[in-house]
Amino acid sequence: MVQYGALDPVGCADIQNTFASKGLLVKYDASGIMITASVTDKPIGVTVSESSRGEDGELEAAGTGTVSIMPLSGVQMIKAVGGGVLKTGERLYVSQTAEADGHVHTTSSNSAFVGVYMGEDGLTPSAGDLVPVLISAVVE
């Protein structure tokens, strides 16, 4: 039997808050990972540490710091269409092109939501690369 999954910590380089501790629920925002702050927010993970620290020893903030998060659960490796840079927490959809049947991509038009990308910020997958996806049953 082969082990198959992606429940590993994810390094988020694009943060929008200072994360003062581990155990904080986070959500995706187009500007970067943020702490959940509303009852309607959809968490995708939890911090496993505080934000990175600068040379002065202070916690780094939005635009400069990083934080590690753990997906909530239900992460699977799924083939991506390729092209474009993925951000942690970005929504992924069923591919609509014949050459990429069974793949996920970032275009939502006329596509079913699959889940959110749970890999490192800045990945540019090639067609057919496996990417970690937090499945929608957990997110929605």
N, C-alpha and C positions, 0 to 999 in steps of 0.2 A: 504494500500500500504506500502511496506517495502522499507526503504531507502537502496540503494545498490551501493556502490562505495568506493573509497579509495583516495579521493583528500584531503590528509592531509600532513602536513610537515613531512619530512623524515630526521632522524638524521644519518649523514654519518660519520662513525668513521675512514674511510680509505680515507684520502684526499691527493692530490698530489700538492696542491698549498696552499698559504696563501690567504684567502679570505678577502679582506679589506673592503667589503661592501655588502649590500644586493643588489639584482637586477642583479647579474651576471649570464649569461648562463653557464651551466655546462654540461659536457659530461662524458660518462663512459670510463674508461681505466682499463685494467686488474690490474694496480697498484693502482687504486683508482679514486675517482671523481676528475676531472680537469676542469679548466676554458677553454671554447672554445677558440681556437686561430687560426683557419683556416676556410676558406670558405667551406671546405668539411666536417668539424666537424658536428656531428649530436647531437644537444642539447637534453637532456632529462628532464631538469628542470632549476630552477632559485633559487639562494640563497635568503633566507628570513632573513638572518642575516650575520654578519661577522663570521670569524673563532672564535673558542673558545680562551680564553686567559689563559696564564700561571700564576703562582704565582707572577711573576714580572710585570704582567699587559700587557705584549706584546702579540700580536696575535700569535697563534701557527701555525706551518707550517706542511708540509708533514710528515707523519709518527707519528706525536704527537697530532695534533689538530683534531677538529671535525667541521662540519658545518651542518646547517639545510637547506634543499632544498625543493622546492615545485614542484611536477610534472607539466609539461606544461598543460596537460589536458588528457582526455580520459582514465582514470585509471579504471580498472575493477578488481574485485576479481575473480581469476581463480584457480581451484584445481591444486596442484602440485603433481608430481610423488613421491617426497620425496627423502631423502638421499642427502647428500652433502650440503655444506654451500653456501648460496646465498649472493652475494654482490650487493649493490645498483647500478643499471644501467646494470646489467648483462643481456645478451640476452637470451630469452626463446623461445622454439620451441614446435610444436605439438608433443605429445607423440606418439611413434610408437609401443607401447606394448598393447596387447588386454586387459590386466587387468587394464590399465590406460587410456582407451579411454576417450577423452574429457579433458585430463589433459595437463599441460605444463611441460617441463623439459629443462635441459641445453645442451643436446646433439644435435648438428646441423646436423649430418650426415643423409641425406635423409629425413629431416624434414622441414616443412614450418616455417618460422619466424613468431612469434605471436606478440612479443613486448619485453619490458625490465622490469625487476624486480624493483619495486619502494617501497620497504620496508626497514626496518632497516638492516644495514650491519650485517652479521654473523648469520642470521636466518637459522636453519636447519629444514626444514619442514618435517613432517611425511607424508606418502602417504595420499592424499586426503585433506590435509590442504589447505585452501584458502590463496593465496598470491596476493598482489597488482601488477598488470601488466599494464604498459603504452602501449596501443595498437599500433600496427605497423603503422596504418594510420597516426598517429601523428609523429612517429619517422622517417619514411622513406618518 
